[in-house]
Amino acid sequence: MKKIEETLKKLFSNQYRQRTVSYLIVVLAYVIIETAIRTGNISNTIKSLLIPTCSYIVAALALNLLVGYLGDLCLGQAGFMAVGAFFGVVAAAFFAKYISSNVLVLILAIVVGGVLSGACGALIGIPVLKLQGDYLAIVTLAFCQIIKTLLLNLYVGIDSRGLHFSFITDNTNMDPDGVLVIKGAIGANVTKKLSSFTAGVLLILFALFVIYNLINSRHGRAIQACRDNRIAASSVGIPVNKYKLLAFVVSAILTGMAGTLYGLGFSSLKASKFDFNLSILILVYVVLGGLGNMTGTIVSTTLLLVIPEALRAFNDYRMIIYSIVLIAVMLISNNATIMFYLKRCKEYCRKLFPKRRTE
Amino acid sequence: MKFLSYLISGIRLGSIYAIIALGYTMVYGIAKMLNFAHGDVIMIGAYVAFFALYRAGLPLIVSLLADVAVCTVLGITIEKLAYKPLRSATSLAVLITAIGVSYFLQNAALLLWGSTSKIFPTILDYGFIELFNGELKISYLILITILTCVVIMVCLTLFVNKTKLGKAMRACSEDKDAARLMGINVNSVISLTFAIGSGLAAVASLLLCATYPTVTPTLGSMPGIKAFTAAVLGGIGSIPGAFLGGLLLGIIEVIAKVYISSELTDAIVFSVLILVLLFKPAGLLGKKTNEKV
């Protein structure tokens, strides 16, 4: 009994509270939604939103690592997601030939998607991370456009001899039993929708695990030092570029995994979906959730995906309402007067309900 | 001779990019923000031009003036309502607000005018001039586009370098607090910058529609991104840089489309940007700033 109490105390101590809350929220949400699905209390629209929501959450968490902890603005999330989605789909189609277990195929596909996306991250990161601020943002945006354009012209087929790649025109020269998995501008054909809500939640938990362990490690502290003051960090001997690259690649890997999850959740996939607007959307989730706040990211992503759906009743007006909400939230949360009153309110509440100290 | 005609059409496209890029670069220079709504101001400008020219049947010059007026007012309104309250906020907050404004304008246009594209009948069809015994045909429209860009560029440079307001602008871009101490009204200078940028967007919208005659609510996003790229390529914050970047981008785009691959144009254009930034991290004409500790 005492041991349990001690563990609980540790879990909710200042050091661990944030991650405990994050994990708890995800698990709770999973239990509630899963029960709702089992009892049939959930509409089909919400059901179809579950997998995209999970993958957006993972992508947003990965971006939060960059923006919140590394302090660099990256507008290329959609590019990494696209790499993960398309190559994940190819990998799934390839492995499905040899492995019958769906779960294993999904895991392998996610790993392949993540690794390839991470490789892209390293490829773009090595030269680019020397740039700073808005220049870095525009280069990642350019990278996202390049990826999109290349994927729009990629043809991949699978036959008994293995994988066939071709570019711009379809000359994969397959055996008669071959199937085209990616058909250029038409997009990818997903033969089997392998992603499931459970897999999505597990991926979120995995992302949280990786990110929390990274930022609370020696490396994570170095990354935050680079954010707070690059010059001071390098003058105490932190290799700034190395740590920037580390954060960049980890973020790219997680985003690629999110992409694979997303790609395998639909029966068809178009490269034009992964455009600049998607990167922006994910950035919006991160900023509204709070920089460096993983729980906030999860909550804001979920809310911002649900709100437009809830506004379906106003169909024509929903996106306009959404944009007004977005502007209003930014104006209010950055308004000194309103923040001042909110703070006073908080202090007043604290006086009314004195908090019990756990330590 | 073919190459020359491609080059000229590249310069034409580049001129349009340059005019849009000037709007980005000036706002960035003064307010240090990426104004993502700039592309959508162009879209609104295109709709205004369409209605002025074909629904109201106004003559071209009047339509242009009306267009510039509407866009300028729109630019100032956006600045006052959305950006001014965030003057002291983080740059990320301002960026997200700009994105919100961009969504708002796009969806407002979608709501007001529908998603079906409106087709511009040919405007400014003044014919061709023929050079080299008719081997090279250049339409007057192309000449007008290029000329407009050069005139705007020269006027802006003169304005920024020679007038008192221009001096105030340069002071604001260097150090806002010091500028305020010198008695410069920083807020009105920022508004002025937005007004000029949006006015230029109106001109660009008309030239853009003369080149690609379809108007849709998402018309502004791609030219917006390209022009933004052009501004960064030339060195963001620098007026000659935006001009140079725009021209280069337009020429590269057209040449790549014709000689390499029409499918890969975008990839080539953006690769050039990445390559340039690798060797010149502040853009072609950008100033390299040394950080002081």
Interface residues (C-beta under 8 A of the other chain):
Chain A: V67 L73 P127 V128 K130 L131 D134 Y135 A137 I138 V139 L141 A142 F143 Q145 I146 K148 T149 L150 L152 N153 I168 I231 F276 N277 I280 L283 V284 V287 L288 L291 D316 Y317 M319 I320 Y322 S323 I324 L326 I327 M330 L331 S333 N334 N335 A336
Chain B: Y28 L34 F36 A82 P85 L86 S88 A89 T90 L92 A93 L95 I96 T97 I99 G100 V101 Y103 F104 N107 A108 L110 L111 S221 I225 F228 T229 V232 I236 S261 E263 L264 T265 D266 A267 F270 S271 L273 I274 L277 L278 P281 A282 G283 E291 V293
